[in-house]
Amino acid sequence: MSAASAIIQKTPIFGKMFKVDTKNGLEAINAWPALIVMTSFVWLGIAALLGLLMPVIQYYELNTNLFYTSLTLHGAAMAFPFAFQLMVGVSLHRAGGCQGKKANGPLVVLFYIFMNIGALLLTLAVLGGFKVTYTVMFPLPVVGVQTGQWSMEMLILGFSGIALVLISMIFLYPIQVLRMLFFSEKHENLVLSPRTLRDPGMLGMLIAVLILLITGLPLMSVATPILLALYGILPMSMVTWAVEPVVFQFVFYIFAHNLMEAMAIMIVSAVYGTLPLYLADGTRKLYSDKLANAALWILLVTSLTSFFHHFYTMFPALPSTFSYHGNIMSWGTGLGGAFTIFTILATIWKHGIRPEPGMIMILAGFVIYVLDGVTAMVVANVALSFHLHGTMWTGGHAMTVLLAMSLMWMGVLYHHYPVITGRSLDDDRGKSSTKYYFFGGVGLMYAFMAGGASGMPRRIANWSEGGYMFIGILILIFGIMLFYGIILFLTNLSKSRELATE
């Protein structure tokens, strides 16, 4: 039994959901992905409870610091140790089963340690007073120290956690996937669904990890000397170039925006890989691989420089043409989205589909993703950004894209679950969890959009005085609905049944 399988078995509550089948000869591609996925759902539980806590704090007018603590922890937990880590776990299992490569080894272990220790350090820093949005607007973290809002020790602790998370996302995971795709030894007994890099399901995976690696390098080249200076290893005079707000913001958004794009391309490729397995006529083929691949390339080209739309307030430091270029490229991603929508619908129209819960989850998540894409194209407009970028509209967009991708990954996990655990899930409970998650997620999205359109700030301290409590109540109602969908999904995992007994 591997170390990952042993850890899962010893984990209370969640261990029962993800206990690995050690008898089917597939532990090399099952164990570590299962541990990574299991841990992501632990973080989801934390993020969900904090998300429900925020409107309750506002409604009962509790301590403002408690609200900001919950807000910071909720955003950080939702984005990185949950959504990104869920993607990593499921995608490593996909890569292993499609390529016949082991999904374990030092890089996987280091990813798991760095991601979760980093998230824990950031959590401790936030509990110690470090309260910033996960879009770290430099030099605001240092300004917080200067104004006494948090200590330098908490700043260093928080930045140390962020550094570990970034290393796991920018280096460890992409290099592991590249290793599996090109360099690792192939084991025929591990091949579950053989695919080549010409297949959209594999091509998108390759594109996504290259985006993470390449766009993350500039950020790490700037963040590393800053962190070394904070540790006292380098004198501050040597890193003045790195702490220039314009420099930091450019490298930050080059990665931060493309992080979301990479995650989107990764899940689109997973949809392309999973959809053919549920076609009614058994053809196991997309309507057009060429069209699917074209969508991935369009998403790559248009997304790389669309981050410029975040710099709408930087005139004249940033030539206005760059902001408008970002606007155009953001709209260009809609073309890649349209190709993807057409490919999925044409495939279903031509071959039919078996409406099983995993596939329903994937399609429901894709619908949320498309709806959220519309809101993203709106806020990417330079003129509208002046009114919406600092409001709940942008916060809702970031939240919803994570919710959409997470639901799609949960659907892919639903498909892989019997192979990983040797157990089956209850289809009725699976469909019910999707229903509550979908309507809760869509309702949350439009509640956030309504708040943004009415001018509700993204990190407002007092909803009641601002006249936004009605929006807050809507957020709470739809949040409870979403939370119930998640509980149903986890309950389904907990009550899964051994395949051999059916």
Secondary structure, DSSP 8 states (H G I E B T S, - for coil): --HHHHHHHHSTTHHHHH----SSS-HHHHHHHHHHHHHHHHHHHHHHHHHHHHHHHHHTT--HHHHHHHHHHHHHHIIIIIIIHHHHHHHHHHHHHHHT--S-SHHHHHHHHHHHHHHHHHHHHHHTT----SS--TTHHHHHHHTTSS-HHHHHHHHHHHHHHHHIIIIIHHHHHHIIIIIS---GGG-SS---TTSHHHHHHHHHHHHHHHHHHHHHHHHHHHHHHHHTSS-GGGGTTTT-HHHHHHHHHHHHHHHHHHHHHHHHHHHHHHGGGGBTTS----S-HHHHHHHHHHHHHHHHTGGGGGGTT-TTTS-HHHHHHHHHHHHHHHHHHHHHHHHHHHHHHHH-B---HHHHHHHHHHHHHHHHHHHHHHHTSHHHHHHHTTBHHHHHHHHHHHHHHHHHHHHHHHHHHHHHHSEE--HHHHHHHHHHHHHHHHHHHHHHHHHHHTT-BTT-S-HHHHT-HHHHHHHHHHHHHHHHHHHHHHHHHHT-EEGGG-
